[in-house]
Amino acid sequence: MKIQELVKRTGLTVHTIRFYEKEGLLDTRHVQRQKNNYRNYSDDAIERLKLIKKFQGIGCSLVELKEILQDHDTNTRTNQQVMEWIRQKISEIEHKKSQFDLMLDTLHFMLEYRIALEHDPEKASSLLKARNTD
Protein backbone atom coordinates (compact mmCIF):
# COMPACT_ATOMS: atom_id res chain seq x y z
CA MET A 1 0.00 0.00 0.00
CA LYS A 2 1.07 3.57 -0.56
CA ILE A 3 1.83 5.92 2.31
CA GLN A 4 -1.48 7.79 1.99
CA GLU A 5 -3.37 4.55 2.58
CA LEU A 6 -1.17 3.85 5.60
CA VAL A 7 -1.91 7.36 6.88
CA LYS A 8 -5.66 6.67 6.61
CA ARG A 9 -5.39 3.29 8.30
CA THR A 10 -3.17 4.37 11.20
CA GLY A 11 -4.11 7.99 11.83
CA LEU A 12 -0.44 9.00 11.68
CA THR A 13 1.01 11.68 9.45
CA VAL A 14 3.27 11.07 6.47
CA HIS A 15 6.02 12.90 8.32
CA THR A 16 5.66 10.62 11.38
CA ILE A 17 5.70 7.43 9.33
CA ARG A 18 8.79 8.55 7.42
CA PHE A 19 10.45 9.56 10.71
CA TYR A 20 9.82 6.06 12.12
CA GLU A 21 11.25 4.53 8.98
CA LYS A 22 14.33 6.78 9.14
CA GLU A 23 14.83 5.84 12.81
CA GLY A 24 14.74 2.14 11.93
CA LEU A 25 11.42 1.34 13.60
CA LEU A 26 10.12 0.11 10.25
CA ASP A 27 12.30 -2.28 8.29
CA THR A 28 12.11 -4.30 5.08
CA ARG A 29 9.25 -6.39 6.50
CA HIS A 30 7.21 -3.21 6.69
CA VAL A 31 8.34 -1.13 3.73
CA GLN A 32 9.85 -1.98 0.35
CA ARG A 33 11.17 0.36 -2.31
CA GLN A 34 9.75 -0.17 -5.76
CA LYS A 35 11.76 0.33 -8.95
CA ASN A 36 10.38 3.86 -9.26
CA ASN A 37 11.69 4.47 -5.69
CA TYR A 38 8.17 4.71 -4.24
CA ARG A 39 7.62 3.08 -0.87
CA ASN A 40 5.24 0.16 -0.65
CA TYR A 41 4.03 -0.65 2.87
CA SER A 42 2.92 -4.09 3.97
CA ASP A 43 -0.01 -4.97 6.23
CA ASP A 44 2.64 -5.71 8.87
CA ALA A 45 3.45 -1.99 8.84
CA ILE A 46 -0.02 -1.27 10.19
CA GLU A 47 0.48 -3.64 13.12
CA ARG A 48 3.96 -2.28 13.74
CA LEU A 49 2.71 1.30 13.82
CA LYS A 50 -0.13 0.33 16.19
CA LEU A 51 2.46 -1.26 18.47
CA ILE A 52 4.59 1.91 18.35
CA LYS A 53 1.55 4.05 19.21
CA LYS A 54 0.68 1.72 22.09
CA PHE A 55 4.13 2.06 23.64
CA GLN A 56 4.25 5.79 23.03
CA GLY A 57 0.93 5.98 24.83
CA ILE A 58 2.58 4.72 28.00
CA GLY A 59 5.36 7.25 27.73
CA CYS A 60 8.13 5.33 25.99
CA SER A 61 10.94 7.37 24.49
CA LEU A 62 12.39 6.75 21.05
CA VAL A 63 15.33 4.88 22.62
CA GLU A 64 12.94 2.68 24.61
CA LEU A 65 10.84 2.07 21.50
CA LYS A 66 13.89 0.85 19.61
CA GLU A 67 14.79 -1.55 22.44
CA ILE A 68 11.22 -2.78 22.82
CA LEU A 69 10.81 -3.41 19.11
CA GLN A 70 14.16 -5.16 18.88
CA ASP A 71 13.20 -7.37 21.81
CA HIS A 72 9.78 -7.95 20.23
CA ASP A 73 11.37 -8.95 16.94
CA THR A 74 14.04 -11.23 18.42
CA ASN A 75 12.17 -12.38 21.55
CA THR A 76 15.40 -11.98 23.56
CA ARG A 77 13.98 -10.93 26.93
CA THR A 78 12.65 -13.44 29.37
CA ASN A 79 9.23 -13.02 30.89
CA GLN A 80 10.92 -12.01 34.14
CA GLN A 81 12.89 -9.28 32.35
CA VAL A 82 9.74 -7.98 30.70
CA MET A 83 7.92 -7.92 34.04
CA GLU A 84 10.82 -6.00 35.60
CA TRP A 85 10.70 -3.47 32.76
CA ILE A 86 6.95 -3.07 33.34
CA ARG A 87 7.53 -2.55 37.06
CA GLN A 88 10.14 0.12 36.32
CA LYS A 89 7.78 1.84 33.89
CA ILE A 90 4.99 1.81 36.51
CA SER A 91 7.38 3.33 39.05
CA GLU A 92 8.46 6.01 36.58
CA ILE A 93 4.86 6.93 35.78
CA GLU A 94 3.89 6.99 39.47
CA HIS A 95 6.77 9.39 40.12
CA LYS A 96 5.64 11.63 37.27
CA LYS A 97 2.09 11.47 38.59
CA SER A 98 3.30 12.70 41.99
CA GLN A 99 5.05 15.59 40.30
CA PHE A 100 1.90 16.46 38.34
CA ASP A 101 -0.17 16.27 41.53
CA LEU A 102 2.17 18.81 43.15
CA MET A 103 1.90 21.08 40.12
CA LEU A 104 -1.89 20.83 40.22
CA ASP A 105 -1.94 21.66 43.93
CA THR A 106 0.16 24.75 43.27
CA LEU A 107 -2.04 25.85 40.38
CA HIS A 108 -5.23 25.32 42.41
CA PHE A 109 -3.77 27.43 45.21
CA MET A 110 -2.72 30.14 42.78
CA LEU A 111 -6.23 30.27 41.33
CA GLU A 112 -7.88 30.28 44.75
CA TYR A 113 -5.53 33.07 45.85
CA ARG A 114 -6.22 35.18 42.74
CA ILE A 115 -9.99 34.77 43.12
CA ALA A 116 -9.76 35.73 46.79
CA LEU A 117 -7.50 38.67 45.94
CA GLU A 118 -10.14 39.97 43.57
CA HIS A 119 -13.11 39.52 45.95
CA ASP A 120 -11.72 39.37 49.49
CA PRO A 121 -8.16 40.70 49.95
CA GLU A 122 -8.14 39.72 53.64
CA LYS A 123 -8.90 36.11 52.74
CA ALA A 124 -6.15 36.25 50.12
CA SER A 125 -3.72 37.47 52.75
CA SER A 126 -4.65 34.65 55.13
CA LEU A 127 -4.37 32.08 52.35
CA LEU A 128 -0.87 33.32 51.62
CA LYS A 129 0.12 33.23 55.27
CA ALA A 130 -1.27 29.71 55.68
CA ARG A 131 0.55 28.55 52.57
CA ASN A 132 3.85 30.00 53.78
CA THR A 133 3.61 28.21 57.14
CA ASP A 134 3.19 24.81 55.46
C-alpha positions as CSV (number, residue, x, y, z in Angstrom):
1,M,0.0,0.0,0.0
2,K,1.1,3.6,-0.6
3,I,1.8,5.9,2.3
4,Q,-1.5,7.8,2.0
5,E,-3.4,4.6,2.6
6,L,-1.2,3.8,5.6
7,V,-1.9,7.4,6.9
8,K,-5.7,6.7,6.6
9,R,-5.4,3.3,8.3
10,T,-3.2,4.4,11.2
11,G,-4.1,8.0,11.8
12,L,-0.4,9.0,11.7
13,T,1.0,11.7,9.4
14,V,3.3,11.1,6.5
15,H,6.0,12.9,8.3
16,T,5.7,10.6,11.4
17,I,5.7,7.4,9.3
18,R,8.8,8.6,7.4
19,F,10.4,9.6,10.7
20,Y,9.8,6.1,12.1
21,E,11.2,4.5,9.0
22,K,14.3,6.8,9.1
23,E,14.8,5.8,12.8
24,G,14.7,2.1,11.9
25,L,11.4,1.3,13.6
26,L,10.1,0.1,10.3
27,D,12.3,-2.3,8.3
28,T,12.1,-4.3,5.1
29,R,9.2,-6.4,6.5
30,H,7.2,-3.2,6.7
31,V,8.3,-1.1,3.7
32,Q,9.9,-2.0,0.4
33,R,11.2,0.4,-2.3
34,Q,9.7,-0.2,-5.8
35,K,11.8,0.3,-8.9
36,N,10.4,3.9,-9.3
37,N,11.7,4.5,-5.7
38,Y,8.2,4.7,-4.2
39,R,7.6,3.1,-0.9
40,N,5.2,0.2,-0.6
41,Y,4.0,-0.6,2.9
42,S,2.9,-4.1,4.0
43,D,0.0,-5.0,6.2
44,D,2.6,-5.7,8.9
45,A,3.5,-2.0,8.8
46,I,0.0,-1.3,10.2
47,E,0.5,-3.6,13.1
48,R,4.0,-2.3,13.7
49,L,2.7,1.3,13.8
50,K,-0.1,0.3,16.2
51,L,2.5,-1.3,18.5
52,I,4.6,1.9,18.3
53,K,1.5,4.0,19.2
54,K,0.7,1.7,22.1
55,F,4.1,2.1,23.6
56,Q,4.2,5.8,23.0
57,G,0.9,6.0,24.8
58,I,2.6,4.7,28.0
59,G,5.4,7.3,27.7
60,C,8.1,5.3,26.0
61,S,10.9,7.4,24.5
62,L,12.4,6.7,21.0
63,V,15.3,4.9,22.6
64,E,12.9,2.7,24.6
65,L,10.8,2.1,21.5
66,K,13.9,0.8,19.6
67,E,14.8,-1.5,22.4
68,I,11.2,-2.8,22.8
69,L,10.8,-3.4,19.1
70,Q,14.2,-5.2,18.9
71,D,13.2,-7.4,21.8
72,H,9.8,-7.9,20.2
73,D,11.4,-9.0,16.9
74,T,14.0,-11.2,18.4
75,N,12.2,-12.4,21.5
76,T,15.4,-12.0,23.6
77,R,14.0,-10.9,26.9
78,T,12.7,-13.4,29.4
79,N,9.2,-13.0,30.9
80,Q,10.9,-12.0,34.1
81,Q,12.9,-9.3,32.4
82,V,9.7,-8.0,30.7
83,M,7.9,-7.9,34.0
84,E,10.8,-6.0,35.6
85,W,10.7,-3.5,32.8
86,I,6.9,-3.1,33.3
87,R,7.5,-2.5,37.1
88,Q,10.1,0.1,36.3
89,K,7.8,1.8,33.9
90,I,5.0,1.8,36.5
91,S,7.4,3.3,39.1
92,E,8.5,6.0,36.6
93,I,4.9,6.9,35.8
94,E,3.9,7.0,39.5
95,H,6.8,9.4,40.1
96,K,5.6,11.6,37.3
97,K,2.1,11.5,38.6
98,S,3.3,12.7,42.0
99,Q,5.1,15.6,40.3
100,F,1.9,16.5,38.3
101,D,-0.2,16.3,41.5
102,L,2.2,18.8,43.1
103,M,1.9,21.1,40.1
104,L,-1.9,20.8,40.2
105,D,-1.9,21.7,43.9
106,T,0.2,24.7,43.3
107,L,-2.0,25.8,40.4
108,H,-5.2,25.3,42.4
109,F,-3.8,27.4,45.2
110,M,-2.7,30.1,42.8
111,L,-6.2,30.3,41.3
112,E,-7.9,30.3,44.8
113,Y,-5.5,33.1,45.9
114,R,-6.2,35.2,42.7
115,I,-10.0,34.8,43.1
116,A,-9.8,35.7,46.8
117,L,-7.5,38.7,45.9
118,E,-10.1,40.0,43.6
119,H,-13.1,39.5,45.9
120,D,-11.7,39.4,49.5
121,P,-8.2,40.7,50.0
122,E,-8.1,39.7,53.6
123,K,-8.9,36.1,52.7
124,A,-6.1,36.2,50.1
125,S,-3.7,37.5,52.7
126,S,-4.6,34.6,55.1
127,L,-4.4,32.1,52.3
128,L,-0.9,33.3,51.6
129,K,0.1,33.2,55.3
130,A,-1.3,29.7,55.7
131,R,0.5,28.6,52.6
132,N,3.9,30.0,53.8
133,T,3.6,28.2,57.1
134,D,3.2,24.8,55.5
